[in-house]
Amino acid sequence: MDEDIQYIEEVRAGKKEAFSFLIEKYQKQIFNFIYQFFRDYHLSLEITQETFLRAYKFLNTYQKEKKFSTWVYSIAKNLCIDELKRNSRLNTIPISDACKHESADEFSPLFSKATPDTELVLNEKKSLLLGAIEKLPPKYKVVIMLCYFEGLSYYEIAEVLEKPLSTVKVRIFRAKKKLLEHLKDKM
């Protein structure tokens, strides 16, 4: 039995403290995901806490066929969208500093380790790329963040977004195309 499922079964059986193991296991990656949306430490803490409160409250709706992590990501994603709507400022998703996230190194060869001679050029290209990602519509920005910054598979992204796998593939393709169009003359 999967460790997550074991803890979930314990919580469902009345051992509420077992949920703390799930929080401990996933809170950092959920916080990082939320932080990439808002770049606001306190707001990200608040939404992370709300994510786990809702996960606990609705644990009886969790289905074992899905990974617990993708279920929690979908709760976090929904809360982020709700917050964006509440603020009605779609341009509040800056990710200029997202390259500091460890998995950002996998995004592109642009993020590979540079020699001192080429570091300045690479930093400029990195800034251009991150600026282009910031300009993407939210539905494309989310898939890019989940895929390249959080390292989720297309299947996991489909679960998080509650969209068909084909929709995720199309969104990632279109996001990459938009990035290439934006960067065509700049790089």
N, C-alpha and C positions, 0 to 999 in steps of 0.2 A: 504494500500500500504506500502510495506517495506520502511523503512527510506532511505536506500541506493538507492533504485529505484527512490524515490522522488527527491533526490539530483541529480541523473543522468539525470532525465527528466528535471530538472531545468537547468542543464548545457547544455543539448541538445537544450533547448529553448532559449539559449543565456545568461543565468545568470551564467557567468563563475566563479564568486566568490563562488558558491555553491560547487564547487569541493574541496575547502579548507576544508570543513567539512569531506569529505571522506579521505583526506590526514591526517587530525588530528586524525580521528578514527583508521586508519590502519598503520600509519607510524612507530609506535613503534614496532609492531609485525613483520612488513616487515623488518625493520632494524635489529631486533634480528635474524631473519631467515638468512639474508645475512651475518651478523656478524659471525654466526656459521660456515659459509663456509670459511671465510678468516681471521678472528681474526685481522682485520685491520680496525680501526675505520674510518679513512678517506676514504678508498676504499669503505667501507660499506655505508657511507654517500653518496658518489658519486653514487653508484649503486641504493641506495634507491631513490635518487632524479631522476635518470634516469627511474626507475620503474614507478614513478608517472607521469613523463613527457610523457612516452609512453602510460600510461593508459589514460591520458587526450587526447593525440593525436589520439588514436584509440578508444575512447569512443563510437564512432558510431558503432563499431563492437561488442560491449558488448551485450550479449543476456540475457534477463531478467530471463530465465529459470535457469541460473547458479547464484550461490552466487557471489557477487562482490568480496568478500574476496578471494575466490579460483581463480578467474580470475586474481586478482592482484598478488597472490602468483605465478601463472604460468608465469606471466611476469617477476617477480623477479627471479624465477628459471631459466628461459631462459637466462636472463642477467648474472646470476652467471656462467652458463655453458659456455656462450660466453667468459666471463673473464677467466675462467679456460683454455679454448682452446687457448685464446690469450697468456696466460702465459705458456701454455703447461707444467704445473707442477701440475699433479693431486694430488700430495702429499701435496698440500697447503690447505688442508681442516682440519686443526687441530681442534679438539673439546675438548681438554683436560680440558678446563675451562667451558665446557658446563654445568656441574653440578650446576653452579651458577644460571642457568636459572631456574625460578620458576617451570616450568612444568617438569623439570628433576626429581623432587621428585616422580613423578608418574611412572617413567620408571621401577623401580624395587624395591622390598623390601630392596635391598641393600642401597637405598637412604632414608630409613625411619629414623626417629629421633633416635639417639643412646644415650645410657648412656655413661658417661665418660669412663667407663671400656672398652667398645667395639668400641669406636669411631676410634681408631687407626686401628683396623682390618677392619672396614667398609670403611675407607678412602683408605686402600690398595686395597680392592676389587673394590671400585669405580674406582680407577685409572686403574686397570686391565681391567675393563669393557669398560671404555672410550678409552683406548688404543686399545682394540679389535675393537671398532666401527671405530676408525681412520683408521684401516687397511682394512676395508670393501671396495669393489669396489664402485665407486661413485653412481651407480644406486641403490645399497643396502643402502648406507649411507644416501642418500636423503630420502628414504622412512622411515628409522628409525628416522631421524631428524624430518620429518613432522609429523609422528605419535606420537612419545613419547616426543619430545621436544617442538613441536608446538601444539600438541593436536588435530590435524586434524583427521577426521574420514577416513576410507578407501575410502569411496565415494568421499570425498573432495580431497584426495590425487590423486585419479584417474582423477579428473577434473584438478588439478594442473599439473599433468604429461601428461595429454591428452592421457592416456592409459586406456584400459578396466579395470574394477574393478577386474576381475580375475587376471590380470597381477600384480596389486598392492598386492593382497593377496599372490600370489606366491612369489613376491619379498620380502615381509615382512617375510614370512615363511622361505625362503632361507637365508635371512639376520640373522634371529634368529638362524637358524641351524649353519651357519658359526660362529656366536658368541659362541654358545655352544661348537663347535669343538675347537675353539681357546682357550676357557677358561676351557676345560674339566680337564686338569691336573694342572691348575694354581689356582683353587679356592677350 
